[in-house]
């Protein structure tokens, strides 16, 4: 594996509510090598977006990062002062948020929003920031960028807005881009274009990407390594090829089986495979393995003790007692 750029160690992010403590991220380990894409996949509510916001240190009360390390170039960014973190956020580590219409300011022109990010982190004139904004819009495939920089967000389609978000994320040449569901609510054609743009820019700039999604198709298109999350934990971490050809955790196997295969014969009246049951309440996680009630391979130990990480090899691990 290439040199590690970002390394997460035993990260815990909890939300302290009136109803109790929500263990949104409950002890995860993750590595992102330089120049590669790492995908995080899982059901809604499993902790993917909270992981992303923890890396950016955007957790707000009642949420709190209670334990762990996030090492960026060997430095634990959880120990930095907020002023230093502001220099890193948007500059060295950028984020593409899930809903561009919410993330973009509806009252400011597109060019001004890109230029603001550039001038915040770089010593450039207004003219230079404007020229850089036009260049970025052209790079992400927006036609006639000299005119479109004067548009307000509502004058652009959802796909165009997402391209603007990518342009803002790229504006300061970051080392890592965190993409939180970047293709949500986009049609398949636009989704493919957005993924092509991100892949191309990664190859050209060498930027690492943390791709967060519930869509296995996006993971297949983008990622070299994959982390499968369930109930606040990474239950399997492996290479893209291993995850798709030899999944090990019962939850990962269930995810793969639930995706219809084009070439598979479909018997008449056959139902699509699903994972039975529901995700456990993060306010009251069961003793032992969080997946026990939905798993068809549950042992007695699964109900008594949470599985640790079992190393499959130097780069892959799984949290399941089947691999003790």
C-alpha positions as CSV (number, residue, x, y, z in Angstrom):
1,X,0.0,0.0,0.0
2,X,1.2,3.5,-0.7
3,X,2.3,6.0,2.0
4,X,-0.6,6.8,4.3
5,X,-1.8,10.4,4.2
6,X,-4.7,10.3,6.7
7,X,-5.0,7.7,9.5
8,X,-7.9,7.4,11.9
9,X,-7.3,5.5,15.1
10,X,-10.0,4.3,17.5
11,X,-12.3,7.3,16.8
12,X,-15.4,7.7,19.0
13,X,-17.9,10.5,18.2
14,X,-21.0,10.5,20.5
15,X,-24.1,12.7,20.7
16,X,-25.2,13.5,24.2
17,X,-29.0,13.9,24.0
18,X,-31.8,14.0,26.6
19,X,-32.8,10.5,25.6
20,X,-29.3,9.2,26.1
21,X,-25.9,8.9,24.4
22,X,-26.0,8.2,20.7
23,X,-22.8,6.3,19.7
24,X,-22.7,7.5,16.1
25,X,-19.1,6.6,15.6
26,X,-18.0,3.9,18.0
27,X,-14.3,3.1,17.6
28,X,-13.2,3.1,13.9
29,X,-9.8,2.7,12.3
30,X,-9.2,3.8,8.7
31,X,-6.3,4.7,6.5
32,X,-6.3,6.7,3.3
33,X,-3.2,6.3,1.1
34,X,-1.8,9.1,-1.0
35,X,-3.4,9.4,-4.5
36,X,-6.1,6.7,-3.8
37,X,-9.8,6.7,-3.2
38,X,-11.1,5.0,-0.1
39,X,-14.8,4.3,0.0
40,X,-17.1,4.1,3.0
41,X,-20.3,2.3,2.4
42,X,-23.3,1.4,4.6
43,X,-26.9,2.0,5.4
44,X,-28.3,5.4,6.3
45,X,-27.5,6.2,9.9
46,X,-24.5,3.9,10.2
47,X,-22.1,6.8,10.9
48,X,-20.6,7.6,7.5
49,X,-21.3,11.4,7.5
50,X,-20.4,11.7,11.2
51,X,-17.0,10.2,10.3
52,X,-16.5,12.8,7.6
53,X,-17.5,15.7,9.9
54,X,-15.3,14.4,12.6
55,X,-12.3,14.5,10.2
56,X,-13.2,18.1,9.4
57,X,-13.8,18.9,13.1
58,X,-17.3,20.1,12.2
59,X,-19.1,18.2,15.1
60,X,-21.3,20.6,17.0
61,X,-23.1,20.2,20.4
62,X,-24.6,18.0,21.5
63,X,-22.1,16.0,19.5
64,X,-18.5,15.5,20.7
65,X,-15.4,13.6,19.7
66,X,-14.7,11.8,22.9
67,X,-11.8,9.6,22.0
68,X,-9.3,8.7,19.2
69,X,-6.8,10.2,16.9
70,X,-7.0,11.6,13.3
71,X,-3.5,11.8,11.9
72,X,-3.0,14.0,8.9
73,X,0.6,13.8,7.6
74,X,1.5,12.3,11.0
75,X,-0.1,15.2,13.0
76,X,-3.1,14.6,15.3
77,X,-5.5,17.3,14.1
78,X,-7.8,16.7,17.0
79,X,-5.2,18.4,19.2
80,X,-4.8,21.5,17.1
81,X,-6.2,24.9,18.0
82,X,-9.3,26.0,16.0
83,X,-7.3,28.7,14.2
84,X,-4.8,26.2,12.9
85,X,-7.7,23.8,11.9
86,X,-9.3,26.6,9.9
87,X,-6.0,26.8,7.9
88,X,-6.3,23.0,7.1
89,X,-10.0,22.9,6.5
90,X,-10.8,23.8,2.9
91,X,-7.1,24.2,2.2
92,X,-5.4,20.8,2.8
93,X,-8.6,18.8,3.5
94,X,-11.7,19.8,1.5
95,X,-15.3,18.5,1.6
96,X,-18.0,18.1,-0.9
97,X,-21.3,18.1,1.0
98,X,-24.3,16.0,0.3
99,X,-26.8,18.8,-0.7
100,X,-25.2,21.5,-2.9
101,X,-28.4,23.7,-2.8
102,X,-28.1,23.8,1.0
103,X,-24.3,24.3,1.1
104,X,-24.1,27.1,-1.5
105,X,-25.2,30.5,-0.3
106,X,-28.3,31.4,-2.4
107,X,-27.6,35.2,-2.2
108,X,-24.1,35.2,-3.6
109,X,-22.9,34.6,-7.1
110,X,-21.1,31.4,-7.9
111,X,-17.8,33.1,-8.8
112,X,-17.8,35.1,-5.5
113,X,-18.2,31.9,-3.5
114,X,-15.3,30.1,-5.2
115,X,-13.1,33.3,-5.0
116,X,-13.8,33.7,-1.3
117,X,-12.4,30.2,-0.6
118,X,-9.3,31.0,-2.7
119,X,-8.7,34.4,-1.0
120,X,-9.2,32.9,2.4
121,X,-6.3,30.5,2.0
122,X,-4.1,32.0,-0.7
123,X,-2.5,35.5,-1.0
124,X,-3.9,36.5,-4.4
125,X,-5.7,39.6,-5.8
126,X,-9.4,39.7,-6.6
127,X,-8.6,39.5,-10.3
128,X,-6.4,36.4,-9.8
129,X,-9.1,34.8,-7.7
130,X,-11.7,35.5,-10.4
131,X,-9.4,34.0,-13.1
132,X,-8.8,31.0,-10.9
133,X,-12.6,30.6,-10.4
134,X,-13.2,30.6,-14.2
135,X,-10.4,28.1,-14.7
136,X,-11.9,25.8,-12.0
137,X,-15.4,26.0,-13.5
138,X,-13.9,25.1,-16.9
139,X,-12.0,22.2,-15.4
140,X,-15.2,20.6,-13.9
141,X,-17.0,20.8,-17.2
142,X,-19.2,23.9,-16.9
143,X,-19.7,25.5,-20.3
144,X,-19.1,29.3,-20.8
145,X,-17.6,29.8,-17.3
146,X,-16.9,33.5,-17.9
147,X,-20.6,34.0,-17.9
148,X,-21.7,31.3,-15.4
149,X,-19.5,32.8,-12.6
150,X,-22.2,35.6,-12.4
151,X,-25.0,33.1,-11.9
152,X,-26.8,32.6,-8.5
153,X,-27.1,28.9,-7.4
154,X,-30.8,28.7,-8.3
155,X,-29.9,29.5,-11.9
156,X,-28.1,26.2,-12.1
157,X,-29.3,22.6,-12.3
158,X,-28.5,20.1,-9.5
159,X,-25.6,18.6,-11.6
160,X,-24.2,22.1,-12.2
161,X,-24.4,22.9,-8.5
162,X,-22.5,19.7,-7.7
163,X,-19.8,20.7,-10.2
164,X,-19.5,24.0,-8.4
165,X,-19.1,22.2,-5.1
166,X,-16.3,20.2,-6.7
167,X,-14.7,23.4,-8.0
168,X,-14.8,24.9,-4.5
169,X,-13.3,21.8,-3.0
170,X,-10.4,21.9,-5.6
171,X,-9.8,25.6,-5.3
172,X,-6.8,25.4,-3.0
173,X,-5.3,22.2,-4.4
174,X,-6.1,20.0,-1.3
175,X,-4.3,16.8,-0.5
176,X,-7.6,15.1,0.5
177,X,-11.2,15.6,-0.7
178,X,-14.0,14.1,1.4
179,X,-17.0,13.5,-0.8
180,X,-20.2,12.9,1.2
181,X,-22.8,11.3,-1.1
182,X,-21.7,13.6,-4.0
183,X,-24.2,12.0,-6.5
184,X,-27.3,11.9,-4.3
185,X,-30.5,13.0,-6.1
186,X,-28.7,13.2,-9.5
187,X,-29.9,11.2,-12.4
188,X,-27.7,8.3,-13.7
189,X,-26.2,10.3,-16.6
190,X,-25.2,13.3,-14.5
191,X,-23.9,10.9,-11.8
192,X,-21.6,9.2,-14.3
193,X,-20.3,12.6,-15.4
194,X,-19.6,13.7,-11.8
195,X,-17.7,10.5,-11.1
196,X,-15.7,10.8,-14.3
197,X,-14.7,14.4,-13.4
198,X,-13.6,13.3,-9.9
199,X,-11.6,10.3,-11.2
200,X,-9.9,12.5,-13.9
201,X,-9.0,15.2,-11.4
202,X,-7.6,12.6,-9.0
203,X,-5.4,11.3,-11.7
204,X,-4.2,14.8,-12.8
205,X,-3.7,16.3,-9.3
206,X,-2.8,13.2,-7.2
207,X,-5.5,14.2,-4.6
208,X,-6.7,11.4,-2.3
209,X,-10.5,11.0,-2.0
210,X,-12.6,9.6,0.8
211,X,-15.9,8.6,-0.9
212,X,-18.9,8.2,1.3
213,X,-21.9,6.6,-0.2
214,X,-24.6,3.9,0.2
215,X,-24.3,3.1,-3.5
216,X,-22.2,0.1,-4.3
217,X,-22.1,1.1,-8.0
218,X,-20.3,4.4,-7.0
219,X,-17.8,2.4,-4.9
220,X,-17.1,0.1,-7.9
221,X,-16.5,3.1,-10.1
222,X,-14.2,5.0,-7.7
223,X,-12.6,3.1,-4.9
224,X,-9.3,1.2,-4.5
225,X,-10.1,0.3,-0.8
226,X,-13.5,-0.1,0.9
227,X,-14.7,0.2,4.5
228,X,-18.1,-1.3,5.3
229,X,-19.8,0.5,8.2
230,X,-22.5,-0.8,10.5
231,X,-23.9,0.8,13.6
232,X,-20.9,3.1,14.1
233,X,-18.2,0.6,13.4
234,X,-16.2,-0.6,10.4
235,X,-17.1,-4.3,10.2
236,X,-14.9,-5.0,7.2
237,X,-12.0,-3.2,5.5
238,X,-10.5,-4.5,2.3
239,X,-9.4,-3.8,-1.2
240,X,-12.1,-3.1,-3.8
241,X,-11.5,-6.4,-5.5
242,X,-11.7,-8.5,-2.3
243,X,-14.9,-6.8,-1.2
244,X,-16.7,-7.4,-4.4
245,X,-15.4,-10.9,-5.1
246,X,-14.8,-12.4,-1.7
247,X,-16.8,-10.5,1.0
248,X,-16.3,-11.9,4.4
249,X,-18.6,-10.2,7.0
250,X,-22.2,-11.5,6.8
251,X,-23.4,-7.9,6.5
252,X,-21.1,-7.3,3.5
253,X,-22.3,-10.5,1.9
254,X,-25.9,-9.4,2.5
255,X,-25.2,-6.0,0.8
256,X,-23.6,-7.7,-2.2
257,X,-26.4,-10.2,-2.5
258,X,-29.0,-7.5,-2.4
259,X,-27.7,-5.9,-5.6
260,X,-29.4,-7.4,-8.7
261,X,-27.0,-8.8,-11.3
262,X,-27.7,-8.1,-14.9
263,X,-26.4,-11.5,-16.2
264,X,-28.1,-13.6,-13.5
265,X,-31.1,-15.6,-14.7
266,X,-34.2,-14.4,-12.9
267,X,-36.7,-17.1,-12.1
268,X,-40.3,-16.0,-12.4
269,X,-41.7,-14.4,-9.2
270,X,-38.3,-14.5,-7.5
271,X,-37.9,-11.8,-4.9
272,X,-34.8,-9.6,-4.5
273,X,-32.6,-10.7,-1.6
274,X,-32.8,-8.4,1.4
275,X,-31.2,-8.2,4.9
276,X,-33.9,-9.0,7.4
277,X,-34.6,-6.9,10.5
278,X,-33.6,-3.3,11.2
279,X,-30.5,-1.4,12.3
280,X,-30.2,-1.5,16.1
281,X,-31.0,1.7,18.1
282,X,-27.7,3.5,18.6
283,X,-29.1,4.7,22.0
284,X,-29.3,1.1,23.2
285,X,-26.9,-1.1,21.3
286,X,-27.1,-4.8,22.1
287,X,-24.5,-6.6,24.1
288,X,-22.0,-8.3,21.8
289,X,-22.2,-7.9,18.0
290,X,-24.5,-5.2,16.7
291,X,-25.4,-7.3,13.7
292,X,-26.5,-10.4,15.7
293,X,-30.3,-10.1,15.3
294,X,-30.0,-9.8,11.5
295,X,-27.3,-12.5,11.0
296,X,-28.0,-16.1,10.1
297,X,-24.6,-17.3,11.4
298,X,-24.9,-16.0,15.0
299,X,-23.0,-18.0,17.7
300,X,-23.5,-17.7,21.5
301,X,-20.4,-15.6,21.7
302,X,-21.9,-13.1,19.3
303,X,-24.5,-12.3,21.9
304,X,-22.0,-11.9,24.7
305,X,-18.9,-10.2,23.3
306,X,-18.3,-7.7,20.5
307,X,-15.9,-9.1,17.9
308,X,-12.5,-7.5,17.7
309,X,-10.6,-6.9,14.5
310,X,-9.4,-10.1,12.9
311,X,-6.6,-9.4,10.4
312,X,-7.1,-11.2,7.1
313,X,-3.8,-10.0,5.8
314,X,-1.6,-6.8,6.2
315,X,-4.3,-4.6,4.5
316,X,-7.6,-6.3,5.3
317,X,-9.6,-7.0,8.4
318,X,-13.0,-8.1,9.5
319,X,-15.0,-7.8,12.8
320,X,-16.7,-11.2,13.0
321,X,-16.3,-14.3,15.2
322,X,-16.4,-16.5,12.1
323,X,-12.8,-15.5,11.6
324,X,-11.5,-16.0,15.1
